Amino acid sequence: MLWVTGASGFVGTQLLRRLRRDGVAALALARDPRRLPAHWAAVAWDLEGRAPDVASLPRPSGLLHLAALAHVPECERDPQRARAVNVAGPARLYEAVLERWPQTPVLHVSSAYVYRPQPAPVREEDAVEPASVYGVTKLEGEALALGLRDRGHRVSVLRPFNHSGAGQDARYVLPSFALRLAALERRGGGTLEVGNLHSVRDFLHVSQVAQAYLDLLPRAGEFEILNVCSGTGQRVGDLLDGLQARLHVPVSVRVDGSRLRGAADAERLVGDPSRLQAALGRSLRLDREALLDELIEDARRRVAAGESVAGA
Ligand SMILES: NC(=O)c1ccc[n+]([C@@H]2O[C@H](COP(=O)([O-])OP(=O)(O)OC[C@H]3O[C@@H](n4cnc5c(N)ncnc54)[C@H](OP(=O)(O)O)[C@@H]3O)[C@@H](O)[C@H]2O)c1
């Protein structure tokens, strides 16, 4: 049975749907399992508390650790909590699981935000220099995971770059744009306030990322660190233009200084996918137009259903 943490999150939800579709048995570890569909086997686990009583759970065929405090500004506001969730939490879980089942394949999902941004696509061996509390805690989580390899455990670290799709939290850049644009469209127009539109990011669709994790899990331990990326940069402003072009009403755009994130808002963060391609035997490419269609349609549905765009 495959164990998945962060099962109620954006990626976790996609992943469990996939597992169910493919008939793979999974155990969801979630802070509040009541938020998960009732047909999923689930156990309550808060990363800030004690590790679950693993002896009462079915043996894991693999462990995919997704859970994290993943929103950059939230981590800046509470670094202590970010460290508790992103470092101390997985440390306790790994200890408990690997003590009982030492050869469990473990994928530790980190982030591209551990890297020092650079003009060229970033390789796994390039310099790490996180510019945010989120990135620092992700790097500390990596060190913990990599340390387990030295003790003979089958642990590998993944560094995903950005991913998006329907259902993503409104605080992230693309759903934030899409939801607020859909709300303005409903009102007949207006002005969208934005942060830095010049940053370039390496986006994939969340379903591609979820599938890559599942494909890589049996190989956990064989590699140390892998980027999960496409190798292609997308300018955030161009993605916004694409969303705007899908609206039925004109909307203007204004830069709002309070939406700029300073050093955490790296200009360019694009990954080198060579090692990932070698491991997967395929490359991951974003279908940009399909992603933008999906985001705007999802946003229209969410706005029509009454979702607030206040935090977007
Ligand atoms: N999405 C991206 O573009 C991206 C890019 C790079 C890396 N990542 C990494 O990918 C992983 C999944 O990201 P995501 O987009 O799915 O993020 P997400 O939607 O914010 O999901 C995070 C998950 O972590 C859980 N969590 C947070 N605090 C917890 C706690 N104290 N105890 C137990 N669970 C807790 C959340 O549970 P609740 O549902 O109960 O809040 C949620 O299920 C994260 O490690 C993230 O850092 C994501």
PDBQT file of the ligand as one rigid body, heavy atoms in Angstrom, charges set to zero:
ROOT
HETATM    1  N1  LIG A 401       2.496  23.422  -6.412  1.00  0.00    +0.000 N 
HETATM    2  C1  LIG A 401       3.698  23.807  -6.808  1.00  0.00    +0.000 C 
HETATM    3  O1  LIG A 401       3.856  24.565  -7.786  1.00  0.00    +0.000 OA
HETATM    4  C2  LIG A 401       4.932  23.276  -6.083  1.00  0.00    +0.000 A 
HETATM    5  C3  LIG A 401       6.192  23.614  -6.606  1.00  0.00    +0.000 A 
HETATM    6  C4  LIG A 401       7.321  23.120  -5.962  1.00  0.00    +0.000 A 
HETATM    7  C5  LIG A 401       7.204  22.303  -4.861  1.00  0.00    +0.000 A 
HETATM    8  N2  LIG A 401       5.973  22.008  -4.384  1.00  0.00    +0.000 N 
HETATM    9  C6  LIG A 401       5.897  21.110  -3.223  1.00  0.00    +0.000 C 
HETATM   10  O2  LIG A 401       5.013  20.055  -3.542  1.00  0.00    +0.000 OA
HETATM   11  C7  LIG A 401       4.350  19.590  -2.364  1.00  0.00    +0.000 C 
HETATM   12  C8  LIG A 401       2.859  19.603  -2.592  1.00  0.00    +0.000 C 
HETATM   13  O3  LIG A 401       2.473  20.931  -2.908  1.00  0.00    +0.000 OA
HETATM   14  P1  LIG A 401       0.956  21.365  -3.125  1.00  0.00    +0.000 P 
HETATM   15  O4  LIG A 401       0.960  22.345  -4.252  1.00  0.00    +0.000 OA
HETATM   16  O5  LIG A 401       0.059  20.189  -3.170  1.00  0.00    +0.000 OA
HETATM   17  O6  LIG A 401       0.721  22.195  -1.783  1.00  0.00    +0.000 OA
HETATM   18  P2  LIG A 401      -0.623  22.333  -0.924  1.00  0.00    +0.000 P 
HETATM   19  O7  LIG A 401      -1.837  22.289  -1.779  1.00  0.00    +0.000 OA
HETATM   20  O8  LIG A 401      -0.413  23.537  -0.046  1.00  0.00    +0.000 OA
HETATM   21  O9  LIG A 401      -0.612  21.037  -0.040  1.00  0.00    +0.000 OA
HETATM   22  C9  LIG A 401       0.181  20.935   1.099  1.00  0.00    +0.000 C 
HETATM   23  C10 LIG A 401      -0.307  19.783   1.900  1.00  0.00    +0.000 C 
HETATM   24  O10 LIG A 401       0.451  19.749   3.115  1.00  0.00    +0.000 OA
HETATM   25  C11 LIG A 401      -0.443  19.559   4.176  1.00  0.00    +0.000 C 
HETATM   26  N3  LIG A 401       0.014  20.132   5.434  1.00  0.00    +0.000 N 
HETATM   27  C12 LIG A 401       0.381  21.406   5.714  1.00  0.00    +0.000 A 
HETATM   28  N4  LIG A 401       0.664  21.520   7.024  1.00  0.00    +0.000 NA
HETATM   29  C13 LIG A 401       0.458  20.291   7.571  1.00  0.00    +0.000 A 
HETATM   30  C14 LIG A 401       0.570  19.769   8.875  1.00  0.00    +0.000 A 
HETATM   31  N5  LIG A 401       0.951  20.537   9.912  1.00  0.00    +0.000 N 
HETATM   32  N6  LIG A 401       0.286  18.467   9.078  1.00  0.00    +0.000 NA
HETATM   33  C15 LIG A 401      -0.104  17.656   8.056  1.00  0.00    +0.000 A 
HETATM   34  N7  LIG A 401      -0.250  18.106   6.792  1.00  0.00    +0.000 NA
HETATM   35  C16 LIG A 401       0.040  19.403   6.561  1.00  0.00    +0.000 A 
HETATM   36  C17 LIG A 401      -1.716  20.281   3.758  1.00  0.00    +0.000 C 
HETATM   37  O11 LIG A 401      -2.783  19.796   4.546  1.00  0.00    +0.000 OA
HETATM   38  P3  LIG A 401      -4.186  20.571   4.653  1.00  0.00    +0.000 P 
HETATM   39  O12 LIG A 401      -4.904  20.237   3.376  1.00  0.00    +0.000 OA
HETATM   40  O13 LIG A 401      -4.788  20.005   5.871  1.00  0.00    +0.000 OA
HETATM   41  O14 LIG A 401      -3.839  22.030   4.762  1.00  0.00    +0.000 OA
HETATM   42  C18 LIG A 401      -1.784  19.887   2.292  1.00  0.00    +0.000 C 
HETATM   43  O15 LIG A 401      -2.384  18.624   2.155  1.00  0.00    +0.000 OA
HETATM   44  C19 LIG A 401       4.814  20.508  -1.236  1.00  0.00    +0.000 C 
HETATM   45  O16 LIG A 401       5.860  19.864  -0.555  1.00  0.00    +0.000 OA
HETATM   46  C20 LIG A 401       5.334  21.729  -1.959  1.00  0.00    +0.000 C 
HETATM   47  O17 LIG A 401       6.314  22.398  -1.203  1.00  0.00    +0.000 OA
HETATM   48  C21 LIG A 401       4.831  22.459  -4.972  1.00  0.00    +0.000 A 
ENDROOT
TORSDOF 0
